[in-house]
């Protein structure tokens, strides 16, 4: 009897862990889109990937998807994600396809870099500790203090696959246009260059 109870409780515990580990499917397209956006902005690529269409996942396997969001790029995306907000403005469903317009408030990076460059120059002119000032500035921005923002409208498509709504990103059309890693690496390189060439 004891052996049976141990086995029973062991199986129950394993099943409970499986239920906890597997996210519940979204009940509708808006829920699926929110789950994808929330996971993307929170820096949770595994959660985000689970809400992407199978068509897109055939183009980018999870390892490649994760690789494009790791290291410096992952840190950068997580910081920017923490400063980003969204609102689903419109959502129209036509059978197994849903179209949404998402209003996204993102940090205005050019304005932020101009602000940082000005503060760096002023600190250097008055013989202040430039590194300390830059760290303080970055911490303030990560906390969301005085972050200039721009708003963009982003159209998004969802498709229903085997009864579940998933975000369709169109990766299968042209993989080259969806690979943003080089663009982000160039942006990070520019930010580093500004930091090293500042007086």
Secondary structure, 3 states (H helix, E strand, C coil): CHHHHHHHHHHHHHHHHHHHHCCCCCCCHHHHHHHHHHHHHCCCHHHHHCCECHHHHHHCCHHHHHHCCCHHHHHHHHHHHHCCEEEEEEEEEECCEEEEEEEEEEECHHHHHHHHHHHHHHHHHCCCCHHHHHHHHHHHHHCCCCCCEEEEEEEEEEEEECCEEEEECCCCCCHHHHCCHHHHHHHHHHHHHHHHHCC
